[in-house]
Amino acid sequence: MSYIFSRRSNAGEIEPNELSRVRARRHGFGLPIKDLSNTNPTKVGLDWKDHDLISLATKDNVTYDPEPRGLYRAREAISDHFALYKRNMHPDNYFLCASTSEAYSWLFKLLCDPGDAVLVPKPGYPLFQHLAELDSVQVLAYRLEYAHPSGWYVNLDELSSVLAADREKRIKAIVIINPNNPTGSYIRKTERTTIIGLCEKYGLALIADEVFFDFPIDDNIERKTFVGEDRVLTFVLDGLSKRMGLPQLKLAWITLSGPNQEVSRAKKRLDLIADTFLSVSTPIMNALPFLFEHETAFLCKSLSRIRENYASYREILTGGTSPHRVLCCQGGWTALIESPSFFEEDRIAQRLLEEKGIFAQPGFFFDIDNGVHFAFSLIIPSISAFRWCTEYRHFFEALENS
Ligand SMILES: Cc1ncc(COP(=O)(O)O)c(C=O)c1O
């Protein structure tokens, strides 16, 4: 029997690429994989201990009080917690959901009809395409350009022209990732002003993904949250997945702000969407106050690792006559490495894996379409970061001499 499937689920039938096949083969043979791109916080020794999470089983969990935005006491816990960071928002301005990926999906439902579009940064992380496609939304890119050593800049001219060219007004929102994955760049002051101005001019919503906001590469990095932005309808996304390294607990939130009238209309509609799914579990909402007590410990541990690994990558790969560059990273969990183009990026990635057992995500995964780039995780254990990065350098030295 043949079935008729939706076009938006087509990506499910795409065959794995050669790099994934090589990785699966290695795995099948039981060969080790040195995963230089691993950003799963539960697999890098940053994880919580079982006994830390035992309090998830509390007696408050036997009753079910469905609230579209999530239990009030949980939203209050988030509101109180972020007041400590001076990101004051009323509990009614939070919408709890299972993940930021789900938050995107809800926002696409709120803002876009099928065929409408959202603007996303390029390079950016690859999940977007699928998230948008599954909601029948198009993804249009605006570019981030790199200037060494000052870092990444939003191509504001291009952003403005894409919007000016949108005669049918299909673009409904600008997505910014603050800081972006994989470039690690925060939105600069001038960029912020222009982007908000464009949202005002074209009547667009702003979606700011700030899951990596509190992981700056050093304390002096200039960064400003979009929480509480009141000039345009603004949705800021965050959650436990990154800020506490707990993606398996499935709790994220959307913080809503903007002009009063737009905010109250958006809330009503978002209430309907959230009420339709009610996707957050009661035990995890009840555990929030306890989890927040441990946040500082997790942030400190992960920040010191991120900073140490970034320094190692720079020490190993730059200086002297090194053909590599560690691109400027201001925050987040990933550093981008630019390496010489002895042959195509994809082929280099395969050979690295086959010959050295090193897996590193190539730049094309993130829509980097020039040169040879690899994304190195900043959260892997520091000893692995040091050793594997050194092996990476040796691999290129051997190529150069062959
Ligand atoms: C910038 C960014 N936002 C969101 C996510 C997804 O987070 P969540 O686990 O909350 O869906 C990722 C995943 O890597 C990410 O890189």
The ligand as a MOL file (V3000), in Angstrom:
LIG
                    3D

  0  0  0     0  0            999 V3000
M  V30 BEGIN CTAB
M  V30 COUNTS 16 16 0 0 0
M  V30 BEGIN ATOM
M  V30 1 C 20.7490 28.4670 19.7640 0
M  V30 2 C 19.9420 27.2540 20.1590 0
M  V30 3 N 18.6740 27.4090 20.5730 0
M  V30 4 C 17.9380 26.3480 20.9340 0
M  V30 5 C 18.4330 25.0570 20.8840 0
M  V30 6 C 17.5580 23.9190 21.2950 0
M  V30 7 O 17.3990 23.8890 22.6680 0
M  V30 8 P 16.2680 22.9970 23.3610 0
M  V30 9 O 16.9620 21.8060 23.9190 0
M  V30 10 O 15.6840 23.8530 24.4340 0
M  V30 11 O 15.2610 22.6650 22.3020 0
M  V30 12 C 19.7390 24.8490 20.4400 0
M  V30 13 C 20.2960 23.4960 20.3680 0
M  V30 14 O 21.4640 23.2660 20.2160 0
M  V30 15 C 20.5120 25.9650 20.0770 0
M  V30 16 O 21.7700 25.8200 19.6370 0
M  V30 END ATOM
M  V30 BEGIN BOND
M  V30 1 1 1 2
M  V30 2 1 2 3
M  V30 3 2 2 15
M  V30 4 2 3 4
M  V30 5 1 4 5
M  V30 6 1 5 6
M  V30 7 2 5 12
M  V30 8 1 6 7
M  V30 9 1 7 8
M  V30 10 2 8 9
M  V30 11 1 8 10
M  V30 12 1 8 11
M  V30 13 1 12 13
M  V30 14 1 12 15
M  V30 15 2 13 14
M  V30 16 1 15 16
M  V30 END BOND
M  V30 END CTAB
M  END
